């Protein structure tokens, strides 16, 4: 009797061209065969094919990222004719390619499917785990350190403004805060919620000034409606037509010609300089809160920001700009919203805390940015009024907050950029998958362009070599949770019982990753903890879709996201 065994599930898989040449009835019959085959698979086989699809998605999206990043680096190297910038661009490109080729070979299951020699693959697996463990250990340590340093002033119940209890919570020095909210096509109720979250702050009313800057004359109707609402709420005796004397906070509405978010911010700063010169008698005692028009902040946020920036110990570096932890305003238990909040908190815990411990936070999100007046004015003056070329659009328009953070950290000398982990702001999430893909496309292209600018500049490397070495390795040799899960699957599918070290390493990696993430949102009582495993499985496919969409719309300069979709729906309904 023959020793050959026959696989009952094996059959010839026709090519796409062969399927197209079949009749409709034959195509239906073929799809029925595929359906029955999939239903007959065991859980182990089905999981194996699903993980193969995840591996393919992860690798293709990384290749697209590599191509766009190298394109941005090449543009930066050719734009600056100095030899140092050109040589640095060449060196960064070469190092990035080496890192990515290593990870591409080490984390690809297809190498095992074609019988690639284990003698070469095993050392590459070890190298990937060596790159993975320090990053997770560092992020876990930074998260625990910030939780240990949590200030007792971060309380949920705030006494009424003006009471003795409220005055006792204030920091010893209180800067004048100018809150600027740029707005373009925002829904009226969303904008008013942002303004009122500032009005309800426990910060002293005579040291808080709110400027709502409308970007574009097409926002004149929204400007008039908001003005009438706030005027109706104001009481006689206000210092300005739009003011609330019950709290004593001035709210000024400005309407500018359309020029984009950075230009609108500069116009608002120019208005403050010309119309409110008394606020700038001591510029070093003035702070600016840049806040998106779809964001709300907790009552105690301004007090905590001021306490962190102006009450640091002498041994610490005084921050020039502060970020906060981002969350999602969850009106319902939407799966799409929960996934976005998990992504926001993972970015804050896994990346920004690590970079802050090395030197500076590399991206203070434009959602909420608390910055010194003189640092912000210096950084905004560095940005051009006219965008020239695709790379400028990505840097100054798509990645405006990341580039602004980069300029602040490089211009202000001994000051730094940091993240305040006691403050969690809530922003509006993308409500549909097309809006989410549009938004992530903008973030992705802006991220690649700004990273190319920073990594190709020798001055930035000289300023913080540890931070930029970390950024280069993290960008070029990412080992994500999905790839660790793939390694765990290899242990199961391939039956590597002899290589006893691999299961223990994979288990330790998964436990370390879970610990580094869970210690932060669990104490903050955020709901993003539950969908984290699902987010880990969904993100490779989502990243692939976003990067393919970015590649197909590479030359498009539209903003994208919830605002563009809202305007399109408004035009369609009208």
KOLKOL-273237 format. One line per 2 residues: number of its first residue (from 1); their letters; for each residue x, y, z of C-alpha. Coordinates in nm, 4 decimals. Example, Ala and Ser with C-alpha at 12.3 -4.5 7.8 and 13.67 -1.06 7.14 Angstrom:
BEGIN
1> AS> 1.2300:-0.4500:0.7800 ~ 1.3670:-0.1060:0.7140
//
This chain:
BEGIN
1> XX> 0.0000:0.0000:0.0000 ~ 0.1334:0.3395:-0.0897
3> XX> 0.2434:0.5701:0.1923 ~ 0.1269:0.8760:0.0011
5> XX> -0.1641:1.0594:0.1646 ~ -0.4119:1.2673:-0.0290
7> XX> -0.5389:1.6027:0.0946 ~ -0.9172:1.6027:0.0576
9> XX> -0.9235:1.9844:0.0407 ~ -0.6756:2.0285:-0.2441
11> XX> -0.7943:2.1369:-0.5888 ~ -0.6680:2.3351:-0.8839
13> XX> -0.7106:2.7094:-0.8273 ~ -0.7853:2.8811:-1.1614
15> XX> -0.6286:3.2114:-1.2530 ~ -0.8253:3.5370:-1.2741
17> XX> -0.8212:3.5231:-1.6540 ~ -0.9601:3.1688:-1.6517
19> XX> -1.2410:3.2777:-1.4201 ~ -1.3294:3.5719:-1.6459
21> XX> -1.3450:3.3428:-1.9494 ~ -1.6064:3.1204:-1.7837
23> XX> -1.9776:3.1645:-1.8336 ~ -2.1928:3.3174:-1.5627
25> XX> -2.3287:2.9784:-1.4556 ~ -1.9811:2.8293:-1.4343
27> XX> -1.8579:3.1317:-1.2350 ~ -2.1431:3.0859:-0.9883
29> XX> -2.0615:2.7170:-0.9557 ~ -1.6937:2.7973:-0.9004
31> XX> -1.7717:3.0520:-0.6285 ~ -1.9949:2.7921:-0.4615
33> XX> -1.6998:2.5510:-0.4597 ~ -1.4815:2.8207:-0.3013
35> XX> -1.7484:2.8878:-0.0404 ~ -1.7774:2.5208:0.0499
37> XX> -1.3999:2.4947:0.0664 ~ -1.3745:2.7896:0.3059
39> XX> -1.6530:2.6506:0.5251 ~ -1.4786:2.3121:0.5387
41> XX> -1.1529:2.4575:0.6686 ~ -1.0615:2.3972:1.0284
43> XX> -1.0130:2.6905:1.2631 ~ -0.6387:2.6390:1.2461
45> XX> -0.6314:2.6509:0.8656 ~ -0.8677:2.9480:0.8488
47> XX> -0.6590:3.1402:1.1023 ~ -0.3481:3.0599:0.9025
49> XX> -0.4947:3.2089:0.5847 ~ -0.6207:3.5135:0.7699
51> XX> -0.2747:3.5765:0.9117 ~ -0.1236:3.5338:0.5673
53> XX> -0.3566:3.8109:0.4479 ~ -0.2494:4.0276:0.7434
55> XX> 0.1156:3.9679:0.6599 ~ 0.0601:4.0668:0.2975
57> XX> -0.1308:4.3817:0.4000 ~ 0.1385:4.4852:0.6470
59> XX> 0.4263:4.4354:0.4050 ~ 0.2619:4.6087:0.1073
61> XX> 0.1643:4.9109:0.3189 ~ 0.5199:4.9336:0.4555
63> XX> 0.6632:4.9261:0.1035 ~ 0.4348:5.2150:0.0017
65> XX> 0.5432:5.4075:0.3120 ~ 0.9083:5.3463:0.2286
67> XX> 0.8650:5.4763:-0.1251 ~ 0.6903:5.7981:-0.0191
69> XX> 0.9390:5.8587:0.2627 ~ 1.2376:5.8150:0.0310
71> XX> 1.0710:6.0484:-0.2195 ~ 1.0404:6.3169:0.0513
73> XX> 1.4019:6.2637:0.1601 ~ 1.5206:6.2982:-0.1999
75> XX> 1.3228:6.6211:-0.2414 ~ 1.4763:6.7642:0.0755
77> XX> 1.8260:6.6650:-0.0360 ~ 1.7873:6.8245:-0.3787
79> XX> 1.6115:7.1353:-0.2462 ~ 1.9028:7.2329:-0.0196
81> XX> 2.2199:7.2683:-0.2221 ~ 2.4492:7.2411:0.0801
83> XX> 2.6706:6.9338:0.0834 ~ 2.5793:6.8427:0.4416
85> XX> 2.2053:6.8229:0.3686 ~ 2.2646:6.6241:0.0497
87> XX> 2.4982:6.3747:0.2195 ~ 2.2652:6.3406:0.5172
89> XX> 1.9720:6.2679:0.2858 ~ 2.1750:5.9994:0.1099
91> XX> 2.2822:5.8429:0.4419 ~ 1.9261:5.8426:0.5787
93> XX> 1.7970:5.6773:0.2606 ~ 2.0624:5.4060:0.2780
95> XX> 2.0036:5.3354:0.6484 ~ 1.6280:5.3259:0.5983
97> XX> 1.6583:5.0739:0.3150 ~ 1.8840:4.8481:0.5228
99> XX> 1.6434:4.8515:0.8175 ~ 1.3404:4.7848:0.6022
101> XX> 1.4983:4.5000:0.4059 ~ 1.5893:4.3326:0.7342
103> XX> 1.2340:4.3575:0.8672 ~ 1.0826:4.2577:0.5340
105> XX> 1.2713:3.9293:0.5351 ~ 1.2302:3.8616:0.9044
107> XX> 0.8548:3.9120:0.9352 ~ 0.7337:3.7593:0.6112
109> XX> 0.5566:3.4260:0.6516 ~ 0.5935:3.3654:0.2804
111> XX> 0.9588:3.2779:0.3354 ~ 0.8494:2.9783:0.5366
113> XX> 0.5866:2.8816:0.2828 ~ 0.8474:2.8488:0.0077
115> XX> 1.0912:2.6620:0.2296 ~ 1.3360:2.9463:0.2959
117> XX> 1.6293:2.8179:0.5049 ~ 1.5637:2.8548:0.8771
119> XX> 1.9336:2.9110:0.9399 ~ 1.8993:3.2596:0.7856
121> XX> 1.5485:3.3456:0.9010 ~ 1.5959:3.2654:1.2710
123> XX> 1.8692:3.5291:1.3283 ~ 1.6496:3.7874:1.1549
125> XX> 1.3626:3.6982:1.3864 ~ 1.5902:3.7484:1.6835
127> XX> 1.6986:4.0867:1.5435 ~ 1.3361:4.1986:1.5125
129> XX> 1.2617:4.0946:1.8690 ~ 1.5753:4.2774:1.9845
131> XX> 1.4385:4.5928:1.8193 ~ 1.0930:4.5319:1.9649
133> XX> 1.1757:4.4745:2.3318 ~ 1.3654:4.8005:2.4071
135> XX> 1.0856:5.0080:2.2558 ~ 0.8165:4.8376:2.4628
137> XX> 1.0271:4.8467:2.7799 ~ 1.0922:5.2170:2.7290
139> XX> 0.7253:5.2959:2.6633 ~ 0.6140:5.0939:2.9672
141> XX> 0.8693:5.2659:3.1914 ~ 0.7706:5.6129:3.0663
143> XX> 0.4001:5.5447:3.1206 ~ 0.4568:5.4224:3.4765
145> XX> 0.6808:5.7209:3.5502 ~ 0.4149:5.9681:3.4364
147> XX> 0.1483:5.7946:3.6414 ~ 0.3749:5.8071:3.9469
149> XX> 0.4233:6.1824:3.8939 ~ 0.0498:6.2503:3.8659
151> XX> -0.0305:6.5743:4.0426 ~ -0.2981:6.5861:4.3136
153> XX> -0.4520:6.8933:4.1461 ~ -0.5967:6.6714:3.8741
155> XX> -0.9415:6.6293:4.0262 ~ -1.2776:6.5623:3.8690
157> XX> -1.4890:6.8000:4.0845 ~ -1.3937:7.1673:4.0449
159> XX> -1.5092:7.4266:4.3008 ~ -1.6951:7.7333:4.1668
161> XX> -1.4779:8.0062:4.0173 ~ -1.3865:8.2706:4.2718
163> XX> -1.4347:8.0476:4.5763 ~ -1.1597:7.9909:4.8311
165> XX> -1.1309:7.6259:4.7265 ~ -1.0817:7.7257:4.3630
167> XX> -0.8180:7.9861:4.4491 ~ -0.6227:7.7289:4.6519
169> XX> -0.5886:7.5054:4.3453 ~ -0.4347:7.7742:4.1252
171> XX> -0.0602:7.7614:4.0520 ~ 0.1591:8.0354:4.2047
173> XX> 0.2074:8.2109:3.8690 ~ -0.0787:8.2606:3.6244
175> XX> 0.0070:8.3657:3.2685 ~ -0.2375:8.5462:3.0480
177> XX> -0.3870:8.2870:2.8121 ~ -0.5062:8.3712:2.4617
179> XX> -0.7141:8.0840:2.3238 ~ -0.7304:8.0789:1.9422
181> XX> -0.9868:7.8583:1.7667 ~ -0.9480:7.8569:1.3856
183> XX> -1.2708:7.7540:1.2160 ~ -1.3657:7.6664:0.8589
185> XX> -1.7036:7.5151:0.7769 ~ -1.7578:7.3695:1.1230
187> XX> -2.1139:7.2826:1.2370 ~ -2.2570:7.5506:1.4613
189> XX> -2.3296:7.3261:1.7604 ~ -1.9817:7.1712:1.7494
191> XX> -1.8115:7.5126:1.7422 ~ -2.0232:7.6468:2.0280
193> XX> -1.9427:7.3394:2.2371 ~ -1.5710:7.4125:2.1942
195> XX> -1.6107:7.7789:2.2908 ~ -1.8233:7.6963:2.5943
197> XX> -1.5759:7.4369:2.7187 ~ -1.3259:7.7237:2.7461
199> XX> -1.5813:7.9562:2.9051 ~ -1.6512:7.6959:3.1724
201> XX> -1.2834:7.6732:3.2663 ~ -1.1849:7.7307:3.6286
203> XX> -0.9070:7.9664:3.5139 ~ -0.9343:8.3326:3.6306
205> XX> -1.1671:8.5085:3.3890 ~ -0.9654:8.8306:3.3667
207> XX> -0.6626:8.6371:3.2373 ~ -0.8384:8.4387:2.9635
209> XX> -0.9195:8.5760:2.6167 ~ -1.0866:8.3672:2.3454
211> XX> -1.0480:8.4460:1.9745 ~ -1.2575:8.2503:1.7231
213> XX> -1.0943:8.2999:1.3813 ~ -1.3137:8.2169:1.0806
215> XX> -1.0986:8.1184:0.7829 ~ -1.2746:8.2371:0.4683
217> XX> -1.5464:8.4859:0.3840 ~ -1.7766:8.1941:0.2986
219> XX> -1.8051:8.1439:0.6757 ~ -1.9796:8.4804:0.7188
221> XX> -2.3204:8.3218:0.7875 ~ -2.1719:8.0964:1.0545
223> XX> -1.9886:8.4006:1.1951 ~ -2.3130:8.5971:1.2202
225> XX> -2.5079:8.3108:1.3804 ~ -2.2419:8.2461:1.6446
227> XX> -2.2131:8.6201:1.7073 ~ -2.5874:8.6543:1.7647
229> XX> -2.5942:8.3549:2.0004 ~ -2.3032:8.4781:2.2109
231> XX> -2.4396:8.8346:2.2099 ~ -2.7722:8.7078:2.3402
233> XX> -2.5906:8.5261:2.6190 ~ -2.3814:8.8325:2.7060
235> XX> -2.5009:9.0736:2.9707 ~ -2.4715:9.4546:2.9800
237> XX> -2.1398:9.5933:3.0908 ~ -1.9136:9.3639:2.8947
239> XX> -1.5769:9.5012:2.7925 ~ -1.6452:9.4064:2.4286
241> XX> -1.9612:9.3454:2.2236 ~ -1.9134:8.9685:2.2377
243> XX> -1.8464:8.8885:2.6008 ~ -1.9841:8.7084:2.8987
245> XX> -1.9741:8.9263:3.2044 ~ -2.1122:8.6475:3.4212
247> XX> -1.7707:8.4890:3.3955 ~ -1.5870:8.7966:3.2725
249> XX> -1.4376:8.6207:2.9687 ~ -1.3979:8.8063:2.6392
251> XX> -1.4853:8.6132:2.3237 ~ -1.3828:8.7889:2.0017
253> XX> -1.4946:8.6730:1.6575 ~ -1.2689:8.7501:1.3595
255> XX> -1.3422:8.6879:0.9907 ~ -1.0393:8.6561:0.7606
257> XX> -0.9869:8.5722:0.3959 ~ -0.9312:8.2040:0.3310
259> XX> -0.5653:8.1047:0.3526 ~ -0.5503:7.7761:0.5404
261> XX> -0.5128:7.6944:0.9073 ~ -0.1538:7.8250:0.9641
263> XX> -0.2311:8.1560:0.7939 ~ -0.5541:8.1911:0.9917
265> XX> -0.3576:8.1381:1.3123 ~ -0.1046:8.4032:1.2099
267> XX> -0.3874:8.6473:1.1336 ~ -0.5362:8.5869:1.4779
269> XX> -0.1989:8.6501:1.6436 ~ -0.1611:8.9696:1.4399
271> XX> -0.5057:9.0800:1.5562 ~ -0.4056:9.0252:1.9200
273> XX> -0.0840:9.2198:1.8651 ~ -0.2649:9.5184:1.7091
275> XX> -0.5999:9.5266:1.8931 ~ -0.4933:9.4071:2.2388
277> XX> -0.1426:9.5476:2.2938 ~ -0.1972:9.5597:2.6708
279> XX> -0.1861:9.1793:2.6767 ~ 0.1684:9.1765:2.5395
281> XX> 0.3401:9.4167:2.7766 ~ 0.5278:9.1121:2.9132
283> XX> 0.5347:8.8581:2.6266 ~ 0.7136:8.5988:2.8386
285> XX> 0.4067:8.5917:3.0655 ~ 0.1611:8.5185:2.7826
287> XX> 0.0652:8.1702:2.6646 ~ -0.1438:8.0691:2.3644
289> XX> -0.3872:7.7797:2.3513 ~ -0.4305:7.6610:1.9921
291> XX> -0.7439:7.4505:1.9791 ~ -0.9451:7.2887:1.7008
293> XX> -1.3043:7.3971:1.6587 ~ -1.4359:7.0426:1.7114
295> XX> -1.2574:6.9842:2.0443 ~ -1.3615:7.0214:2.4067
297> XX> -1.1313:7.0323:2.7081 ~ -1.1903:6.9544:3.0782
299> XX> -1.2587:7.2351:3.3233 ~ -0.9193:7.2149:3.4942
301> XX> -0.7083:7.1948:3.1748 ~ -0.5822:7.5548:3.1594
303> XX> -0.4806:7.5502:3.5246 ~ -0.2884:7.2244:3.4807
305> XX> -0.1181:7.3522:3.1651 ~ -0.0033:7.6699:3.3418
307> XX> 0.1143:7.4733:3.6447 ~ 0.3260:7.2412:3.4291
309> XX> 0.4805:7.5113:3.2111 ~ 0.5574:7.7787:3.4698
311> XX> 0.6120:7.5760:3.7878 ~ 0.8755:7.3263:3.6814
313> XX> 1.1678:7.2531:3.9082 ~ 1.5011:7.4129:3.8332
315> XX> 1.6489:7.0750:3.7368 ~ 1.3911:7.0279:3.4621
317> XX> 1.3779:7.1881:3.1211 ~ 1.1086:7.4510:3.0904
319> XX> 0.8676:7.3454:2.8135 ~ 0.7931:7.5820:2.5284
321> XX> 0.4886:7.3818:2.4184 ~ 0.2686:7.1165:2.5754
323> XX> 0.0405:6.8530:2.4312 ~ -0.2302:6.6531:2.6052
325> XX> -0.3728:6.3055:2.5663 ~ -0.6358:6.2850:2.2943
327> XX> -0.9635:6.1030:2.3265 ~ -1.2763:6.0658:2.1200
329> XX> -1.6079:6.2272:2.2024 ~ -1.8176:5.9099:2.2007
331> XX> -2.1871:5.9906:2.1465 ~ -2.2549:5.6188:2.1045
333> XX> -2.0807:5.2859:2.1359 ~ -1.9686:5.3003:1.7727
335> XX> -1.7073:5.0449:1.6791 ~ -1.5400:5.2935:1.4432
337> XX> -1.5147:5.5527:1.7216 ~ -1.3780:5.3012:1.9724
339> XX> -1.1090:5.1935:1.7264 ~ -1.0029:5.5569:1.6760
341> XX> -0.9768:5.6202:2.0503 ~ -0.7619:5.3084:2.0900
343> XX> -0.5374:5.4415:1.8137 ~ -0.5100:5.7854:1.9766
345> XX> -0.4140:5.6484:2.3167 ~ -0.1732:5.3961:2.1704
347> XX> 0.0020:5.6770:1.9838 ~ 0.0245:5.8846:2.3018
349> XX> 0.1504:5.6058:2.5253 ~ 0.3683:5.4085:2.2857
351> XX> 0.5313:5.6935:2.0957 ~ 0.4971:6.0419:2.2410
353> XX> 0.5947:5.9514:2.5982 ~ 0.9052:5.7735:2.4713
355> XX> 1.0087:6.0705:2.2585 ~ 0.9430:6.3112:2.5459
357> XX> 1.1719:6.1065:2.7711 ~ 1.4489:6.1183:2.5095
359> XX> 1.4246:6.4900:2.4378 ~ 1.1107:6.6361:2.2792
361> XX> 0.7640:6.5392:2.1695 ~ 0.7844:6.5394:1.7905
363> XX> 0.4177:6.6101:1.7212 ~ 0.1964:6.8262:1.9396
365> XX> -0.1373:6.7701:1.7749 ~ -0.3222:7.0741:1.6502
367> XX> -0.6228:6.9461:1.8435 ~ -0.4914:7.1169:2.1590
369> XX> -0.1532:7.2923:2.1758 ~ -0.0469:7.5033:2.4744
371> XX> 0.2555:7.7142:2.3783 ~ 0.4468:8.0226:2.4906
373> XX> 0.3647:8.3355:2.2916 ~ 0.7190:8.4140:2.1802
375> XX> 0.7870:8.0539:2.0729 ~ 0.4676:8.0369:1.8661
377> XX> 0.5258:8.3708:1.6923 ~ 0.8804:8.2688:1.6017
379> XX> 0.7647:7.9341:1.4625 ~ 0.4715:8.0684:1.2598
381> XX> 0.6876:8.3375:1.1004 ~ 0.9067:8.0576:0.9655
383> XX> 0.6256:7.9198:0.7485 ~ 0.5749:8.0561:0.3948
385> XX> 0.2557:8.2280:0.2835 ~ 0.2638:8.0562:-0.0560
387> XX> 0.3078:7.6811:-0.0999 ~ 0.5401:7.5741:-0.3792
389> XX> 0.5154:7.2156:-0.4918 ~ 0.3730:6.8964:-0.3531
391> XX> 0.6254:6.8582:-0.0731 ~ 0.5411:7.2029:0.0690
393> XX> 0.1716:7.1113:0.0675 ~ 0.2415:6.7989:0.2702
395> XX> 0.4674:6.9819:0.5184 ~ 0.2793:7.3063:0.5776
397> XX> -0.0808:7.1978:0.5098 ~ -0.1200:6.8274:0.5856
399> XX> 0.1420:6.8114:0.8623 ~ 0.1109:7.1670:0.9932
401> XX> 0.1011:7.0700:1.3617 ~ 0.3916:6.8261:1.3312
403> XX> 0.6026:7.0804:1.1403 ~ 0.5143:7.3565:1.3882
405> XX> 0.6301:7.1333:1.6741 ~ 0.9525:7.0635:1.4869
407> XX> 1.0251:7.4334:1.4367 ~ 0.9451:7.5194:1.8005
409> XX> 1.1772:7.2510:1.9371 ~ 1.4615:7.3630:1.7088
411> XX> 1.4259:7.7411:1.7596 ~ 1.3721:7.7922:2.1289
413> XX> 1.7082:7.6692:2.2526 ~ 1.6903:7.5310:2.6052
415> XX> 1.3122:7.4910:2.6025 ~ 1.1488:7.1610:2.5176
417> XX> 0.8178:7.0165:2.4009 ~ 0.6316:6.7768:2.6281
419> XX> 0.2985:6.6017:2.6856 ~ 0.0733:6.6531:2.9899
421> XX> -0.0718:6.3118:3.0687 ~ -0.3200:6.4409:3.3301
423> XX> -0.5288:6.6167:3.0632 ~ -0.7489:6.4262:2.8181
425> XX> -0.9251:6.6369:2.5553 ~ -1.2124:6.5038:2.3448
427> XX> -1.2363:6.5619:1.9719 ~ -1.4915:6.4680:1.7088
429> XX> -1.4140:6.1363:1.5431 ~ -1.4570:6.0520:1.1783
431> XX> -1.8122:5.9187:1.1562 ~ -1.7697:5.7114:0.8413
433> XX> -1.5036:5.4950:0.6851 ~ -1.4457:5.7295:0.3838
435> XX> -1.3926:6.0237:0.6214 ~ -1.1509:5.8175:0.8303
437> XX> -0.9496:5.7125:0.5238 ~ -0.9340:6.0741:0.4011
439> XX> -0.8157:6.1940:0.7414 ~ -0.5528:5.9227:0.7782
441> XX> -0.4238:5.9936:0.4263 ~ -0.3584:6.3548:0.5261
443> XX> -0.1858:6.2503:0.8473 ~ 0.0268:5.9906:0.6708
445> XX> 0.1559:6.2233:0.3978 ~ 0.2206:6.5034:0.6477
447> XX> 0.4068:6.2637:0.8761 ~ 0.6326:6.1373:0.5973
449> XX> 0.7170:6.4881:0.4726 ~ 0.8029:6.6285:0.8170
451> XX> 1.0059:6.3215:0.9176 ~ 1.2082:6.3615:0.5979
453> XX> 1.2765:6.7271:0.6836 ~ 1.3903:6.6468:1.0368
455> XX> 1.5998:6.3382:0.9659 ~ 1.7778:6.5019:0.6708
457> XX> 1.8928:6.8054:0.8711 ~ 2.2321:6.7665:1.0480
459> XX> 2.1386:7.0476:1.2892 ~ 1.8508:6.8419:1.4260
461> XX> 2.0772:6.5406:1.4796 ~ 2.3251:6.7595:1.6655
463> XX> 2.0475:6.8992:1.8852 ~ 1.9158:6.5588:2.0012
465> XX> 2.1071:6.2569:1.8649 ~ 1.9263:5.9981:2.0815
467> XX> 1.5828:6.1176:1.9761 ~ 1.6609:6.1216:1.6055
469> XX> 1.8350:5.7834:1.6164 ~ 1.5208:5.6446:1.7773
471> XX> 1.3024:5.8062:1.5112 ~ 1.5125:5.6611:1.2307
473> XX> 1.5044:5.3093:1.3757 ~ 1.1354:5.3281:1.4648
475> XX> 1.0392:5.4508:1.1189 ~ 1.2613:5.2093:0.9303
477> XX> 1.2443:4.8960:1.1441 ~ 0.8963:4.8888:1.2893
479> XX> 0.7998:4.5605:1.4507 ~ 0.4320:4.5910:1.5269
481> XX> 0.1946:4.3840:1.7342 ~ 0.0624:4.2193:1.4191
483> XX> 0.4065:4.0859:1.3334 ~ 0.4520:3.9496:1.6858
485> XX> 0.1187:3.7685:1.6477 ~ 0.2459:3.6305:1.3173
487> XX> 0.5509:3.4916:1.4943 ~ 0.3220:3.3241:1.7470
489> XX> 0.1282:3.1706:1.4592 ~ 0.4486:3.0333:1.3110
491> XX> 0.5091:2.8454:1.6341 ~ 0.1646:2.6851:1.6055
493> XX> 0.1500:2.6254:1.2304 ~ 0.5062:2.5107:1.1723
495> XX> 0.5246:2.3094:1.4938 ~ 0.8634:2.4433:1.6013
497> XX> 0.8797:2.2449:1.9223 ~ 1.2554:2.2102:1.8906
499> XX> 1.3106:2.5865:1.8958 ~ 1.1976:2.6217:2.2546
501> XX> 1.3168:2.9840:2.2804 ~ 1.0702:3.1248:2.0260
503> XX> 0.7408:3.0606:2.2138 ~ 0.8806:3.2175:2.5301
505> XX> 1.0075:3.5252:2.3450 ~ 0.6772:3.5749:2.1653
507> XX> 0.4793:3.5323:2.4882 ~ 0.7028:3.7811:2.6687
509> XX> 0.6629:4.0304:2.3826 ~ 0.2835:4.0094:2.3931
511> XX> 0.2729:4.0428:2.7735 ~ 0.5084:4.3416:2.7652
513> XX> 0.3046:4.5115:2.4961 ~ -0.0176:4.4619:2.6914
515> XX> 0.1381:4.5933:3.0131 ~ 0.2778:4.9047:2.8459
517> XX> -0.0609:4.9962:2.7031 ~ -0.2967:4.8885:2.9827
519> XX> -0.1271:5.0745:3.2688 ~ -0.2197:5.4130:3.1215
521> XX> -0.5813:5.4019:2.9965 ~ -0.6943:5.1748:3.2811
523> XX> -0.6145:5.4447:3.5397 ~ -0.7525:5.7177:3.3132
525> XX> -1.0800:5.5182:3.2922 ~ -1.0861:5.5342:2.9142
527> XX> -1.3009:5.2929:2.7173 ~ -1.0346:5.2288:2.4560
529> XX> -0.8880:4.9318:2.6410 ~ -1.1454:4.6756:2.5254
531> XX> -1.1089:4.7143:2.1456 ~ -0.7280:4.7098:2.1534
533> XX> -0.6940:4.3442:2.0403 ~ -0.9441:4.4046:1.7604
535> XX> -0.7602:4.7230:1.6645 ~ -0.4381:4.5215:1.6409
537> XX> -0.6006:4.2870:1.3916 ~ -0.7754:4.5585:1.1888
539> XX> -0.4927:4.8117:1.1636 ~ -0.2814:4.6272:0.8982
541> XX> -0.5731:4.6243:0.6558 ~ -0.6692:4.9836:0.7423
543> XX> -0.3100:5.1005:0.6926 ~ -0.2956:4.9269:0.3562
545> XX> -0.6190:5.0921:0.2397 ~ -0.5025:5.4359:0.3589
547> XX> -0.1634:5.4088:0.1920 ~ -0.3026:5.2752:-0.1327
549> XX> -0.5514:5.5629:-0.1311 ~ -0.2689:5.8083:-0.0603
551> XX> -0.0670:5.6619:-0.3466 ~ -0.3586:5.6903:-0.5903
553> XX> -0.4304:6.0502:-0.4770 ~ -0.0707:6.1587:-0.4370
555> XX> -0.1121:6.4851:-0.6274 ~ -0.4375:6.5873:-0.4606
557> XX> -0.4088:6.8817:-0.2201 ~ -0.7562:6.8568:-0.0669
559> XX> -0.7778:6.8540:0.3109 ~ -1.0017:6.5520:0.3470
561> XX> -1.1755:6.4168:0.6522 ~ -1.5015:6.4969:0.8248
563> XX> -1.5108:6.8628:0.7200 ~ -1.4896:6.7964:0.3461
565> XX> -1.7551:6.5261:0.3673 ~ -1.9833:6.7520:0.5720
567> XX> -1.9497:7.0297:0.3150 ~ -2.0192:6.7853:0.0319
569> XX> -2.3350:6.6610:0.2046 ~ -2.4435:7.0204:0.2694
571> XX> -2.4030:7.1106:-0.0986 ~ -2.5883:6.7959:-0.2013
573> XX> -2.8823:6.8704:0.0298 ~ -2.9038:7.2332:-0.0849
//
